[in-house]
């Protein structure tokens, strides 16, 4: 296997750039291990994962946006120490294609349908993409001192990469050493329909290396703009990105061509701090250029504010890029975009290259041939993670993600088949589906699977109708939640007034309030014990019996029934409000108010009497009091500064200032600068009330009344006093 030397008018020193003597020496890896770890020159170890397509091109705008966001997050996973490479390989189908038709005949009345469908599939496979197989790979590498150090790190990265693909809904599979060798063999044997024959046990028996199994008959890199691999011609080009805004259709249109090619995206993440520093340096350079241009304008007698358009554009772009890196979830990448075309004849090759160049031109980019770098470009296109093409374009995360690698998912006929027909019969559109397989139980649709299929079809067919209905349902839900909270507030207020309008509901609320005393941690429905959850459910069911809540809930049920009618014809059963998952916020509102009752904080936000006339009452307050009060209420100050003001107010209250005493009572009662404590609050209200402070007297009477009501209710409902009024004492 000999390789022809590359010649040039400008020869370099032989010791520095010596041509390889064999095809094996052209292949740029040191060792391939059975587990798929490949060692490259320079101590770089790589692994490859093959992934499949998902439906992006045919997805809705919302789904495309979600996929694009997920792909951007995928790219941001890779840091500056983890270079990676995306490979898109289009090759002619081999005799053993991945597409198989397996629809066996059976002893029933549907063999004619099977024969028809089998013929359709075989014809489609024969015509589809003119026999082009499209495969996608991601190769990532890490520098390491040896295979022992590299293997566990690569395994962790591989698990993360596959997890990220899974979140996108992308099927993927790691490649072992044999699979990677088979891929390299197919890249270096274009047009070859013979299967790859290799076994690890043959290496010690034959004395051959892995490169001997994958190397072609010959490489010929003597031409400046072309090369040959065996009997095939090839050309390596790179994409020069000129457009300020790219389209996500550029890569898809290139990959949809009827041509054998390999599209490669080498991506290197730039350290974030280094990227920001570089951009700041560029902005500084642009500023210097502006000053120089203004000086030239002044010397020439022109207006110094008129700058060259390119300079203004560069300045604006650099500022926007810096803002993206600093304030958005954007990173900086260095991208090398190459295209390797392969064809059996030079004429066909030139036509393919011209077609790709036309697509690039359509999106304001240019396809440039790599002159005298065909060998470097070809070996860089192999799925190894190796890059010798030093042509890089700086890109942000979103601009790199625009080369989204997904188009349309293909249906694989590997052992089972699905046949469906849509019949649009006016008011009765329906779908017939059949599934079968040679393996018993494989082609089986469960009830849940059928329900999911029906749901997806309904969402697509009745999208507009459901959108309007969901808007009405959302409004009705909000109205119900608001009404339920209002009712809960009214119940708590009647309890504080000692007027039991709804005794059963109030009894349950009080019972919940006392049980919350034993709850540690977060007091929300999801964190409560089962017994207390049942108690909350009973309270919500009691609230449902109230006319205002029941009317809102009935309206919501009507709208929910209309939505369900699009999915099935079953009669909807009445489900209690407490069992509707959409209304957990009502349960949390019940818990919150019960906790207020437990802490004796029964709706002090209803301070109308206190707040309405406060300016008149506080007209004679001292200057020190007013300054400290303003500092306590000023939320622009830090908590430490406001806390210091509270300490000073406490000193003022102890000195006998009735206004300070009243405010200390409010702080102990309501918080948030002090932990609510009814005893301390009552103490200060008492002190202020004794000096004739009207609102302290009101607050003291209100809090005492609530405490007494709570004791009375606990005696009435439980038969014993579970709470007692403590004596007033100085805090």
N, C-alpha and C positions, 0 to 999 in steps of 0.2 A: 504494500500500500504506500505508494510514493505520492508526494505532494509537490506540485510545480511551484518554483519560487516566484514570488511577486517581484517584478522589476519596475524601476522608476528612473526618470531622467536625473533625479537627485538621489544618489546612493548615500546611505548612512553607514556609519562604522559597523563592521561585521560583529565586532565584539559586543556592541550595544544592542543591535537589532538583527539577530541572526535568524534566518528562515528555518522553520522546522523541516526535518528530513522525511517525516512520515505523517500520514493522516492522523494516526493516534496521538502524535505530539501536538497536533492542532487543537485537540479537545482539551479545554482548560480546567481539568479537575485533577486532583492528586489521588483521591481514593473514594470509592463508593461503598458504603457499608450496607449489609442486608436490611437493617432497620430503616434505611432511607436517608441516613445522615451522610452528607457529601462534604469532603474536605476540599477547599479551593486554595489556590496559592495565596500566601499572606496570612495563613492561619484563620481563614473564614470558614465556618461550618454552616451548612444550609440544609433545610428540609422543604418539601413541597407538599401542598394540599391541592387536590383537584376539587373544584366546585361546579355546580350546575347553574342553570339559568332560573330566573323567576320572572313572573309577568310584570314587566316595567313599562314597555312600550305601549301595551294595550290597557294599562291600568288607568284609573281615574286620576284627575289632577291631585286630589287629596292623597290618594295612595302613592302617587309618584313623589309628592312632597315628603311623605313619611319615609319612603325608601331612600330618598336622597339624604334626608337627615340622618337616617341610620347608617348609610354608607359614609357620610362625613365623620360620624363618631368612630366608625371602624378605622378610618385612616388616622384619626387622632390617637389611636391606641399605640402606634409605632413611634418610638422616640428616636433620638439621634444615634443611639447605639444599635439600632435594629433596622438596617436597610432591608427593603423588600422589593419584589418585582412581580408585576402582573403580566402573565403571558396568555395570549389569545391565539390559538393555533387552528387554522383551517386546513384540512387535508382531505384528499379524496378517500372515499370509503374503501376499506379493504374488503377482501372476500368474506371475512368473518366480521360482519358489521355488528355494532351494538344494538341495532334495531332488528328485532325479531317479531315474527307474527306467529302466535301460538294460540290458535282457536280450533281445537279439535272437534271433530264431528261427534254427535251423540244420537242416541235413539230417542228422538223426539221430533216435534214438528218445526223446529227452528233451524234446521241445517241449511235451508235456502238463505236465510238471513246471515248465517255464519259465512257461507261461501261469498255472498255479496260483499260483506264487510271485509273479509280477507282479501278479496280482489282489490277493493278500494285502497286498503292499507299498502298492499304490495306495489300498486301503481304509484301511490303517493311517495313511497320510499324511493322508488326508481326515479321519480321526477323531482322529488323535494330537494331543493338546493343543489340540483345537478350532482347529487352524490357527495356533497361536501359535508364532512363531519366537523363540527365546531366544538372545541373543548377549551376550558378555562382553568388556569392554574395560578396559584400565588406561591412564590418562593421567598423565604425569609432566612436571614443569616445572622450569626453573632460571631464576633472574634473570640477566640479561646486558645488556651495553651495546649489543649489536646482533646481527644475525643471523650475522655472521662469527664472533663470539665464541661464540654459543650453539650453532651447528650441530655442531662437533666434540665438544663436551661432551655434547650430547644423543645423538649417535651412540654414544658410549662407554656412556652409561647404557642406551640401547636394547639394545646388545649384552649388557650384564650382565643386564638384565631377561629377555631371551630365553634367556640361558644358565641363569638360575635356573628359568625355566619348563621348560626341557629337562630339568634334573635332576629335576623333579617328574613328568616324562613328559607334560607338557601341550603339545599342539600350539599354536603361536602364529605370528602373522604381523604384521610392521609395516605400518602404514597410510600410504599416501602422501596427498598433498593431495586428490586426487579422491575417494579412499575416505573420507576424513574429511568432505568436503563431502557425499557421499552419505549418510553416517550422520547428519549434522546435518539434512539434508533430510528423512530419514525421521522424525526426532524432531519436526520442526516441521510435518509433514504426516501426522498420524495418520489411519489409515483410507484413505489414498490408495494405490491400487494401480498408479499410473502409474510407470514406471521413471524414474530420475534421468537427465536429459540434460544433459551438460556436457562442454565441451572447453576446455582452456587456450588454444587458438589462437583461440577465439571471443571472448575478452575484448578484445584490441586491435581486433578488427573491429567489435564491437558497442558498445564503450565502457561495458559493464556491469561491475560488480564481482562478486566471488564471492558476496557476500551477496544479490545480486539473484537468483541461481539457487536459493538455498535458502530464502529468506524466504517465509512463508505469505501468504495474502491479507490477513490482519489478526490483530492481537492485541487482546484486550479484558481489561484488568485492573481494571475499575471495581468489581468485587465484592470484598468483603473476604476471602472464604473460597473463592472460585472464580475461574476465568479461562477465556477461550475462545481457541482457536487455530483459525482458520478456522471450520468447522462443529462442531468437537469441543469438549466441555467438559473442563476439567481441574481438579485440586486438588492442592496441594502440602502434605504433612505431614512432620513429623519424628518420629523415634523417641525417646521419652524412656525411658532405660534405668533401671529401678528395681530390677531383680533383682540380688542379690549374686553369683549364679552364673548364667551364660547357657548356652544350649544351642546346639549346632551345627545343630539342626534349624530354628531360627527363620528364618534367611534362606532356607533351602531351601523351607520351606512357603510363604513369601510368593511366591517366584519360580515355584512350581508352580501358582499360581492361573490360572484362565481369564480373564485380564484384560490389557488393554494398560497397561503401566506402565513406569516407569524408576526403579530403585532405585540410589541413589548413596551411596557412602561416601567423603567427603573426609577424608583422613588427613594430619595434619601431625606429624612427629616432633619431640619436645621434646629439646633438648640435654640429655645425660645429667647433667652437672654441675648444670645449672639445675634439672632435675627433682628431683635429690637435695636440693638446697638448699631448694627449695619444700616438699618433704615434711617436711624437718627443721623448717622454719618452722611448718608446720601442727601438727607434734607439740609444738612449744614452745607454740603457742597453746592447744592442748588441755590441756597441763600447767597453764597459767595458769587456764584455765576450771575445772580440777579443784580448784586451790587456792581459787578464789573460791567454788565450791560447798561446799567443806569449811568455809570461814569462815562461810558462811551457815548451815550445819548446826550449827556450834558456837554461834552467836548464838541460834539457835532451840532449842537444847537437844537436837538430834538427834545420832545417831552419825555422825561425820565420814567414816567409811569407806564409808558407803552413798552411792553416787554415782548420778546419773541413768543409766538403761540406755543411752540414746543416746550419752552421753559415753563410756561404757566401750566401746561398739561402735566408735565413731569412733577411739578411741585404739588399739584392737587392730588395726583395719583399716589405720590409718596406719603402725603399726609393721611389720605384715606387708608392706605395700607398699614401705617403705624397705628391708626385708631382701631383697625380690625384686630391687629395682634395684641393690643393692650386691653381692649374692652369687650371683644367678642371671643367666642370659642374657636379661634382660628390659629393655625400654626403655619409655619413656612416650610415648604418642601422644595427640593431640587429635582426636577423631572427630566428624564431623557426618554423621548418618544421615538421609537424606531419601527420601521415596517420592512420586513423581508419578503419579497415576492419570489416565487419559484414557478417555473414553467418548463415544459419539454423543449420549447424552441425560443430563440432570441426574439422573434417577432411577437410571439404570444407574451413573452415577458415584458417587452416594451409597451404592448397594449395594456397589460395589467397595471404597470407602473403609471402609465398615462391616466388610466381610469381613477386610480387612487389619488393622483395629483389633482384631478378635476374635482373630486369630493372635497379635498383640503382647500382648494381655491374657493369653492362655494361658501365655505365658512370662514373666509378671510384668513386662511393659513397657507403655508407653502410647503410642498414636499421636495426636499433637497437631497440629491444623491451624495453619498459619502465617497468622495474621490480619494482613491488610494487608501481607503480604510474599510474595504469590503470584508477582509478577513476579521478585523476587530469587530465590525458590526455583526457578522454572522455568528461568531462564537459568543457574542454578548446576547444574541437572541435565544440561545439554548437555555432550557429551563433549569439553569444551575444557580442563578443568582450572581452571575459574574458580569461585570460591565467594564468594557475598555473604551467606550465612546464617551469622550469628555465634552459632550455638548449638553449643557443643562439649562433649564429655564426655571427661574424662581416662581413658585406658585403658592397661593394660600390654600387652606383646606377646601374651601368651597369651589375654587377654580380647579383644583385637582379632582375633586369629586365629580365635576361635570363630565369627566370621562367615565361615566357610570358603566359598569361591566355587564349590565343585565338588559335583556331584550324581551324574549318571549320563551316561556318554558315549553319544552317539547314533551309530547306524550311518548313514553317508552313502553314497548310491548314485550316486557320481560316476564312471561309466564302467565299473565292475566290480561283480560281485555274488558273495555267498557264501551258500550254502544248506546248512543242517545239520539233521540229525534224530537224536535220541537214542533208542535202543531198549534198554529195560531188560528183558532176557530172562533173569532169574534169575542164574545163574552166568556168563552171557555178555553183560554190558552192552557196547554198542558204539555208535559214532557214524558216520553216513554224512555225507560232506561233498562238496559240489560247488562249483566256482568257475568263472566264465566272464566274458568281456568281449568287447566289440566290437573291441578292439584286440588283435591277435595277440601272444601272449606276456605280456600284462599280468596276466591272472588265472592265475597259475602258482604252484604251491606246490613249493618245492624240498624235497629230503630233509631238510635242516636245519630248514626251516620246519615240515614235518610232525612232525619229532621234537620241536620246541618245543611244538606244539599238543598232542601226546600227553602231554608232560611236564606241562603246565598242567592238563590234564584229570585225569591220574593224581593229581597233588597235591591236587586238590579232592575227587575221589571217594573216595580211600583215605587221607584226611588222618589219621584216628585210628590206623589200622593202621600207617601209616608213622611216626607219632610214636613209638609204642612201639618199633618196630624201630630207629629212629635212636638211641633212648636206649641200647639194647643194643649197637649198633654203636659208639657213643661210648665206652661202658665198655670194650669189647674193644680199641678203639684205644688208650686210656690204659694198659691193662694191657700191651699190646705195646710201647709206647714205654718204659714203666718197665722191662720185662724186657730190652729192648735196651740201655738205659743200664747196667743191672746187669751184663750180659755184657761190655760195653765196659770197665767198671771192673775186672772180673775179668781181662780180657785184659791190661790195663795193669799190674795187680798181678803177674801171672805173669811179665810181661816184666821187671819190676823185680826179681823174685826169681830170674830166670835160668832159669825152668822153661818151656820152649816147648811148651805143651799143644796149641796150634793154630799150627803154624809158618807156614803160608801167610798166615793173617790177621795174625799178628804181623809178618811180613815186609812186608806191605802197609802196616801202620800205621807202621812205622819209616820206610818209603820216603816216606810222606805227611809224617811229621814233618820229615824233612830237606828236602822240597820246599817246605814252608811257610816256610822261611828266606828264600825269594826273593819271597814274597808281601808286597806293600805295601798298607796300608790295612786295611779290615775283613776279618776272617777268618771268613766264613760261606759256606755253600754257594752262595748266589746271587752272590757276588762273586769266586769262584775262577775261574781259567782252565779251559778245557774239559778239558785233560789232567788236571788235579788233580780235577775233578769226576768224571771217569771212574774215577780211583783211589779216590775216596770210595765210588762206586757198587760197585766190586769188593769193598771192605771190608764194605759192608752185605750184599752177596750172600753173602760168607763167613759173616757172622753169622747169616744166614737158615738156613744148614745146621746150626746148633747146635740140638739138640732143643728146648730151652726156648723159643727164639725162633720156631722153626718151628711148634710147637704153638699159640702165641698167634696167629701170622699165619694159620694154617689156620682157626682159629676166626673171625677177622675176615673172611676170604674167604667163609666160609659165610654170614655175616650180610650181607655186601655182595652176594652172589649173590641172597639173598632180596629185597633192595631192588631190584636190577636186574630181578628177575622181574615186578615190577609195571609195568615200562616196556616190556619186550620179552621174547621167548621164545628169544633166541639163547643158545647155550651159552657160558658164560663161560670164557675162556682164562686159564690161570695167568699172572699178571704178576709178575715178580720184585719183591721188597720194595723194591729200589732205584729202581724205576720208579713207585712209588706216590707221588703228590704229597702225599697226606695225611700222609706220614711224613718230611717234611723235617727235623723236629726230631731224628730219629735221626741223620741225616747231620751236622747241626750238632754233635751230641754227639760223634761220631767226630772231627770237626775239632778240637773243644775239647780232647779228651784227647790227640790227636796233638800239638797245640801245647804241652800240658803236658809231654809227653815231650821235645819239642824244647828247652824251657826248663829241662829237668831238674827239673821240679816234680811228680814222679810221686807224686801222691796223698799229700801230707803232711797232708791232713786226717785221715788215719788215725793220729792221734797218741795213741792210747789209752795207750801206755806212758808217754808224756811227761805227759799231763794227769791220768792216774789218780791219781798219787801226788804231784802237784806241791805241795800244801800241806805235806807232810812234808819234802820236799826243800828248800823255801824258808823253812823255819821260822827259820833263822838269818840271813835277808836283812836288810840295813840298812834303817833308817827312810826314808832318802832314796830307796832303790830302790823301796820299796813305794809311796811317794807318786807318784814318776814313773811307775811301772807303772800305777797306777790312773788317772792323767791320760791316759796313752796309750790305755787301753782305754775311756775314758769317751766314748761317741759323742755325748753331749749337748753336748760342747765343740766349738768350731769347729776346722776342720782346721789353722788357724794356731796355735791354742793347743796342740793335740796335737803339731804339728810342733815347737814350742818344747820340749815335754817330751822328744821324741826327741833333740833336740840336747843337752839336759842329760844324758839317759841315755847318750849317746855319750861325753860328758866323764867320766861316772862309770865307764864301761867302760874308758876309756883309763887311768883312775887305778888299775886292777887289780881292780875289783869283778867277781868271777866270775859273779854273778847278772845284773848289767848286761850283761856280755859275752854271756851266753847269750841274753838277750832281744834284744840287737842282732843276734845271729845269726838269730833267728827273724824279726825285722823285715826283714832283708835277704833272707831266704828266701821269706817268705810275703807281704810287703807288708801293707796297702796304703799305709801312710804313707811307705814307701820303695820305689823301683822294684826289683823282685826282681833280685838279682845273686848268683849262686851263689858267685862268688869271695869277695866280701865276707862272705857268710854263713859260708862255710867258715873264713875267717880268725877270726871271732869265736867260732865253735864250738871251734876249735882252742885259742884262748887260754883259754876257759872249761874245756875238757876237761883241759888241762894242770894246772889247779888242783884237779882231782878232781871236777868237776861231772858227776854221773852222766848226766844227760839231755843234756848237751852232748856227752858221749862217744857216746851213742846216736844223736843227731841227726847227728853227724859221720860215724859209721860208716854210717848209712843213706844219706846223701847221696853219700858216696864210692862206696859199693857201686853205687848207681844210675848214677853217672857211668861207672864201669868197665863195667857191664853194657851201657850204651849204646854205648861204644866197641867192646866185644866183638861186639855184634850188628851194628854197622855194618861191621866187618871181615868177619864171617861172610857177610852178605848182599850186600855190595857189592864185596868183594874189596880194599878199601882203607880206611884210617882217615880218616874225614871229620871227626872231632872229636878233640880231644886234651885231656888234663887239664892245665890251667895250673898253674904253681907257685903255692904259697901266698905271698901277699905282703900287706903291710899296706894297707888301703884308704886 
